[in-house]
Amino acid sequence: MESTLAVGFFGALFAIMNPITNLPVFLSVTQDLPPADQRKVAVKTALYCLVLGGAFAAIGSQTLSLFGISVDHLRVAGGLVVLMIGLNMLNGNESTSHHGTDGEKEAYPAPDTVAFYPLAFPILVGPGTITTLILYAHHVSKPLSRTF
């Protein structure tokens, strides 16, 4: 992988996942846990994000093809999703795709079981992250031309 592609990928992934602004969500759903258990939930969440991200990157394009959706269609739809999330962030509104609806927030499960839902999926690995992973995986799967 070229270094510019890697920097672009990790920069885009960090911006879309936005772990800094999702920290208050993590703290609010794990507030009743002692620090040692909070660390366990954080490690579980990171592992779930890694597994989910790898799965979406590996089989995302094939799944889209199964439904007759091309990567170009995903680029348009994903761009609109990222645009709407960005506009909500500029306006100071909380995105329901990242933070959940009010009903979902009230129904959060016990603090020690929140590592997968809602923290890993859909807060960190949400629609923007999935789109970014599939697009970059598709970009990498193309043969890279080398100039010597």
PEUR-V653571 format. One record per residue. N is the residue number from 1. RES is the residue in three letters. SS is DSSP state (@ for helix, = for strand, . for the rest). PHI is phi in whole degrees, 0 to 359 (999 if undefined). OMEGA is omega in radians with two decimals (999 if undefined). Layout:
N_RES_SS_PHI_OMEGA ; N_RES_SS_PHI_OMEGA
This chain:
1_MET_._999_3.12 ; 2_GLU_._294_-3.08 ; 3_SER_@_294_3.13 ; 4_THR_@_293_3.09 ; 5_LEU_@_293_3.13 ; 6_ALA_@_295_3.13 ; 7_VAL_@_295_3.10 ; 8_GLY_@_298_-3.14 ; 9_PHE_@_296_-3.10 ; 10_PHE_@_291_3.05 ; 11_GLY_@_295_3.12 ; 12_ALA_@_294_-3.14 ; 13_LEU_@_295_3.12 ; 14_PHE_@_295_-3.14 ; 15_ALA_@_293_-3.12 ; 16_ILE_@_284_-3.14 ; 17_MET_@_291_3.05 ; 18_ASN_._51_-3.08 ; 19_PRO_._293_-3.12 ; 20_ILE_._293_-3.11 ; 21_THR_._281_3.07 ; 22_ASN_._272_3.10 ; 23_LEU_@_300_3.08 ; 24_PRO_@_300_3.09 ; 25_VAL_@_294_3.11 ; 26_PHE_@_301_-3.12 ; 27_LEU_@_294_-3.12 ; 28_SER_@_288_-3.12 ; 29_VAL_@_276_3.11 ; 30_THR_._243_-3.05 ; 31_GLN_._295_-3.12 ; 32_ASP_._272_-3.11 ; 33_LEU_._265_3.01 ; 34_PRO_._290_-3.09 ; 35_PRO_@_306_3.13 ; 36_ALA_@_296_3.11 ; 37_ASP_@_289_3.06 ; 38_GLN_@_298_3.09 ; 39_ARG_@_296_3.11 ; 40_LYS_@_297_3.11 ; 41_VAL_@_296_3.12 ; 42_ALA_@_296_3.12 ; 43_VAL_@_293_3.09 ; 44_LYS_@_299_3.14 ; 45_THR_@_298_3.12 ; 46_ALA_@_297_3.11 ; 47_LEU_@_294_3.09 ; 48_TYR_@_298_3.11 ; 49_CYS_@_297_3.11 ; 50_LEU_@_296_-3.14 ; 51_VAL_@_293_3.13 ; 52_LEU_@_298_3.13 ; 53_GLY_@_299_3.11 ; 54_GLY_@_297_3.13 ; 55_ALA_@_294_3.14 ; 56_PHE_@_293_3.12 ; 57_ALA_@_292_-3.07 ; 58_ALA_@_285_-3.02 ; 59_ILE_@_243_-3.10 ; 60_GLY_@_297_-3.12 ; 61_SER_@_295_3.13 ; 62_GLN_@_293_3.11 ; 63_THR_@_294_3.09 ; 64_LEU_@_297_3.12 ; 65_SER_@_298_3.11 ; 66_LEU_@_301_-3.14 ; 67_PHE_._265_3.10 ; 68_GLY_._77_3.14 ; 69_ILE_._254_3.12 ; 70_SER_._274_3.12 ; 71_VAL_@_294_3.09 ; 72_ASP_@_294_3.06 ; 73_HIS_@_297_3.10 ; 74_LEU_@_296_3.11 ; 75_ARG_@_300_3.14 ; 76_VAL_@_293_-3.12 ; 77_ALA_@_296_3.13 ; 78_GLY_@_295_3.08 ; 79_GLY_@_297_3.09 ; 80_LEU_@_293_3.11 ; 81_VAL_@_296_3.14 ; 82_VAL_@_295_3.09 ; 83_LEU_@_299_-3.14 ; 84_MET_@_294_3.08 ; 85_ILE_@_296_3.12 ; 86_GLY_@_296_3.12 ; 87_LEU_@_295_3.07 ; 88_ASN_@_297_3.12 ; 89_MET_@_293_3.12 ; 90_LEU_@_294_3.13 ; 91_ASN_@_278_-3.13 ; 92_GLY_._82_3.12 ; 93_ASN_._273_3.10 ; 94_GLU_._278_3.14 ; 95_SER_._280_3.13 ; 96_THR_@_291_3.11 ; 97_SER_@_288_3.10 ; 98_HIS_@_263_-2.99 ; 99_HIS_@_251_3.14 ; 100_GLY_._85_3.10 ; 101_THR_._281_-3.14 ; 102_ASP_@_298_3.11 ; 103_GLY_@_296_3.11 ; 104_GLU_@_293_3.14 ; 105_LYS_@_296_3.13 ; 106_GLU_@_290_-3.08 ; 107_ALA_._261_3.11 ; 108_TYR_._303_-3.14 ; 109_PRO_._287_-3.13 ; 110_ALA_._303_-3.05 ; 111_PRO_@_303_-3.11 ; 112_ASP_@_277_-3.13 ; 113_THR_@_244_-3.06 ; 114_VAL_._267_-3.07 ; 115_ALA_@_298_3.13 ; 116_PHE_@_278_3.10 ; 117_TYR_@_243_0.20 ; 118_PRO_@_258_-3.01 ; 119_LEU_@_290_-3.10 ; 120_ALA_@_288_-3.13 ; 121_PHE_@_229_0.31 ; 122_PRO_@_252_-3.05 ; 123_ILE_@_290_-3.12 ; 124_LEU_@_274_3.09 ; 125_VAL_._256_-3.13 ; 126_GLY_._257_-3.09 ; 127_PRO_@_297_3.12 ; 128_GLY_@_294_3.13 ; 129_THR_@_294_3.14 ; 130_ILE_@_297_3.12 ; 131_THR_@_298_3.14 ; 132_THR_@_298_3.14 ; 133_LEU_@_296_-3.12 ; 134_ILE_@_293_-3.12 ; 135_LEU_@_294_3.12 ; 136_TYR_@_290_3.09 ; 137_ALA_@_295_3.09 ; 138_HIS_@_294_3.13 ; 139_HIS_@_294_-3.12 ; 140_VAL_@_285_-3.08 ; 141_SER_@_289_3.04 ; 142_LYS_._288_3.10 ; 143_PRO_._295_3.12 ; 144_LEU_._272_3.10 ; 145_SER_._273_-3.13 ; 146_ARG_._247_3.06 ; 147_THR_._244_-3.13 ; 148_PHE_._248_999
